[in-house]
């Protein structure tokens, strides 16, 4: 595939608003996961919450979109000059030549939960101010983003569980290569809600402590919330040294089980192999892997088998979910941005909370931050039902030095 440029990007999660706070948190090893105190939830688990979302105000003409998910989207888009960059791209290409492709899993379902809590107990009628298409509907956040920037190009949401906002890179790439658009606003947004917390608890997947990916005693996930956005364009002839490029991507759908990965990680293998192939690279060209690394026994074991099968080397790897929690539909995008920061600032982020690496995994898991020049990195995102996606990102300066 032809490389694409991540010309502007931003991320907001429990570890910070915008790139500067996110980078500082990663470099300082900030522990932001906390005991769950969200809404009316009564569960012994940890969460990664973005503070202050209830105070975010929607533009007057977009009040119908008001929900926690869209408020987080707006808060994120206001960081790092991202909104201004999109406006300038719209002037350059035309509003109809920019696509909007956003990943999410539950969208604004919290609004529906609140609506059912406040329904008429005699008739069952939901409150008049509940607007399903603009809030809970999966397309809501893509529609909100499109209208926020007044864009008229193609727009849709991708909801493939935890790979959602990695797969939007593939959607944008196909649209750009087909000549349908010239640029795309892509990303992912997912927020805390009762459906997710109690749903994962019913599956026995929540940890009672801050999650510890790849630990010998790992016992489940910590759910977080986040929003991450990227402006994806064709690269210009003259790139800045710190420019980040999408070099390759791979997708697979193994459909092994409704919620469990293939025990040998076959779908994950296929995604990683395809990502290397589309980037015209070999396994030895990858300097670091940001693992999907959910901290459940089966997921980490399956991914480790896949990594060993594809790379057959001790490539450095870690999971950022110990910092942000598992942000579900936003995980692919925010972890791609964490990879971009690692490339720009020449370090491998250590995995938080992990104390004793599971020796059965046989991977080179990094417990501490490590200064290292990186040229190309891989980011893995694997979702329920075997919807897998791997991305290969590279730093223009280092790639050009080859």
N, C-alpha and C positions, 0 to 999 in steps of 0.2 A: 504494500500500500504506500501511497505518497504521504509523507509526514504532514501533520497538521499542528498549528501553533496554538498553544494555550496563551493567548495574548494578554488576558487579564483573568484573575481569579480571586476568590475570597472564600473564607470559611468562618462559621460561627458555631461553637459548641460549648459544652460545659467548661472547656479549658481556655476559652477566650473568644472575644469578638474581633474578627479580622485577623490578618496574617501576622501582625506584630505580636499580639497577645498569644496567638496560637504557637508561634515559633518560640517565644520566651517560655511558655509552659512546657513545650517539648524539651527544650534545652535544660530547663531547671528541674525536670521530672515532677511537675506539679500533680499532686493527687487531688482530683476534683470529684471523684465519685463519692457519694454520701448515702447514709441510710435513707431508705425511701420514706419521704414525707409528702408525696404528691397527692393532691386532691383528697379523695376519701379512701385511698388505697390502704389496706391493712395487710401488708406482706413483709416478711423479713427478708429484705433484699436491698441491694444498692442501686442507685440510679445516677445518671449524668444529666442534670437539669440546667437549662439556660435560664438564668435569673432575669426577671424584669419583663417577661413577655406580656404580662397583663397590662403594662403601661404603654405598649406600642400602639400608636394611633394610626388607623387607616386613613388614606386620603378621603375627603368628603364624598367624592363620586364613586368610591369603591367600598362603601360601608357594607354592602351585601356580602362581601368576601371575608368579613371579619370572623376569624377563628384562630386558634393557637397556631395552627400550621402555617397559615398565610402571614400571621404577624411575625413568626420567626423568619419566613422567607423575606419579608420586607426589611427586617432588621439586618439580615445578612447582606442584602443587595445594597444597603446604604454604607457598607464598609469598604475601605480600600479604593474608593473612587470607582467602584464597579458600575454603579448606575450611570455615571458620566461616560464611562467607556462604551457602554451599550448605546447611549444616545449618540455618541460620535460615530459609532459603527453604522447606526441607522441612517445618519446623514451621508455617510460614504457609500453604502451599498443600496440604500432604499429600504423602507420598512417592510416591504413585501419579500425581501431577499434574505431575511434573517429568520431562522427557525427557532422554536422554543421546545426543548425536550427535557422534561423534568421527571426524575424518579421519586417514587414514594410508595409506602406500603399501605398505611392506614389513612393517609391524608388528614382531613379534619374530623375524624370520627369522634373526637372528644365532644364536639358540638352536638352530635347525635346522642351521645351518652347523657349529656346534660338535658337535652330536649326530652328524652324518654323519662328522665328523673322528674321533670316538671310537667309531664303530660296531664291532661284532664283525667282524673281518676274514675269518672263516671263514663265518659265517652271514649277515652283513650286518645283523644285528639292531641296532637303535638302543638307546642306554642306557636303563635302566629309569626313570631320573629325568627323562627328556625327556617333557614333557606338551604335545603339539601344540595341543590346543584352548585351553589357557590361556596359551600363549606366542606361537607363530608365527601362529596363526589370525588373519585380519584383524580379526575381531570381538573379539579378546582385549582390546585397550585400552579399547574401549567397555564390555565386560563388567567389566573391572577397575574402571573409573571408577564404574560403576553400583553394584557391590558395595562399593567403598570408601566411598561415601556412603550405602549402604543405601537406594537409590532403587528404586522398583518401577514407574515409568512406562515408556513405550516407549523402547527403546534399540537403536541399531545403528551400525555403522561405515560411513563413506563412503570408498570407495577409487577415486578418479578421477584418479590420478596427482597432479600438482602443483596441481590445483585442489581437492583433497579437503576441506581445512579451510576453504575459502571457501564451498563448496557446502553445508556443514552449516548456515550461516546461513539458506539457503533452506529446508532441511528443517525447521528449528525454526520459521521464520516460518509455513510451511504448517500445521504441527501446532498452533501457537498460534491462528492465525486460524480453524482448523476447530473449535476448542474442545476438542481432545483433551487438551491440557496447558495449564498456566498459565505455565510457565517451562521453560527448557532449559539444561542444562550442555552447551556446545558447545566445540569446539576441535580441535586437531590435535597429533599426536605422531609423530615419525619419528626413528629413530636410525641411526647409522652401522653398516654391515654390508658384508661382502665382495660380496654380490650386487649391491648398488647401485654400489659403487665400480668393480668390474670390469665390471659391465654397462654403465655409462655410458662407461667406457674403451673397451669394444668398439665403441661407436657413434662413437668419435672425438670425444667431447664434453667431456672433462676438460681443463682448462687446466693447464699445468705451473707456473703461478704463481697468486697470488691473483686471483680473477676481477675483471674490469674492465668492467662493463656499459656498453654504448653507446660504448665506445672504438673509435677507428678501427682499432686493432690487436687487438681482442678475439678470444680464441681458445678459449673454452670456459668451463665452469662450475667452481665449487668446491663440493663437497658439504658441507653442514652438518647438524647435528641440533638439534632444538628441541622444546619443548612449550609450548603456549599454550592457555589456557582462558578462557571467557567465560560469565557467567551472564546469559542473555537473558530479559527480562521485558517485560510491557506497561508503558509509562511511567506514573508517578503524575501527579496533577494539578499538584503543585508539585515541579519539578525543581531540583536544585542547578545553579548556573551552569556547573560543569565536567562536567555529565552528557554522556555520549556516546550518540548515537542512531543506529541503523541506519535510514537514510531510504529506501534503495532497493537493489535487487539485480537483476542480470541474468545469465541462464545461457544457454549455447548449446552445441550439439554439432555441429560442422561435419564431423567424420569425414573430413577431407581426406586424412590419411596416418597411418600407425601412430605415427610419432614426430616428424614435421615439421609445422609450422604451415602453413596456407594462405599462399602467398607474398604475398598482398595483405591478409592478416589479416582475412578476412571474418568468421570466427567471433568473433574479438575485437571487431570492430565491432558485431556483433549483441549481444554481452554488454554492452558499454558503453552502447549505445543503449537497451537494455531497462532497465538500471540507472537511467539518467536518466528514462526514462518512468515507471517505478514510483515514483520519487521526485518526480514532477511538476516536474522541473527541466529547464533547458536547459544546453547545454555551457558557457555563460558563467557559470553558477552554481558551477562547480567551481574551487577555488583551487589545488589541487595534486593530482597523480596519483602514487601509488606504483606504478611500473611492475612488471610481472612481471619484466622485465629480467634474463634469465638469463645474459647475456654470451656467448651463441653468436651467430655471424654471422646465421643465418637467423631465429632467434627475435626478436632485437632489431630487425631490419629489418622483419619482419612487424608487430610491435607498433607500431613508429613509423608505419608506413603506416596502421594502424588508428586510432591517435590523431589523425593529421592528417586522416583522413577524417571522424571524428566531431566533432572540436573545431574544426578549421580556425582555431585560435588558438595562440598560443605559451604555453599554460598551463604553469606550472612543473612539472617532474617529476623523478624520480630513482628509482633502485633501491636497496633496502636489502640486496641480496644481497652487495654488496661488504663489508658488515659481518658478516652472519650466515652467508654461504654460502647455497647453495640448499638449503633444509630440506625440500624435496619435499612430502610430505603435510601437513607442519606449516606450510608457507609462507603459505598464505592466512590462517590465524589469527594468526600472529605478525606478519605485515605489517599486518593490520587493527589490531592493538594498537599497532604503531609509528605508524600513522596517528592513532590515538586520542591518543597522547602528543604528537604534533605539533599536534593541535588544542588540547589542554589547555595546552601550553606555548608556543604561538604561534611555531613555527619550521618551516621546510622543511628536512628532513634532506638533507645533501649526499651524493652517491654516492661511496663510497670507491674508491680504486685507479684510477679512470678519470683519464687524463691528457689525452688529446686526443679530444674528442667527435667522433664520425663525422659529418662535414658532410652526408653523404647521408641521414641520418636526419631532419634538419630538425625537431628538437624542442628545447624549452627545458630542456635537462638541467642540473641544478644540481650543480656540483662541490663547493661549500662550503655549510655550514649558513647559512641566511638567516633572520633574525628577521622574522616576518610573521604578522599576525593571520589565522587561517584560519576560515572558516565551514563549508565543506563540502569534503570530499576524496573521491577515488576510489581504490580499491585493486584492482589487476588480478591475476588468477591464471589461468593457462592451462596445461592439462595435455596429455599425450600423447593422441593420438586426437582432438584437438579438443574436449576437455571444458573449456569456458571459464566463468569466473565473474568478475563485477565487482561490487564493493560500493560504496555511497555512504554515508559517515558524516558526521555533523554535530555541532557543539558547541551544546548547548542555549542557552547565553548569547548566542552570536552569531546563531543562527537566530531567537531571540526578539526580537532588536533590529531585525529587518527591518520 
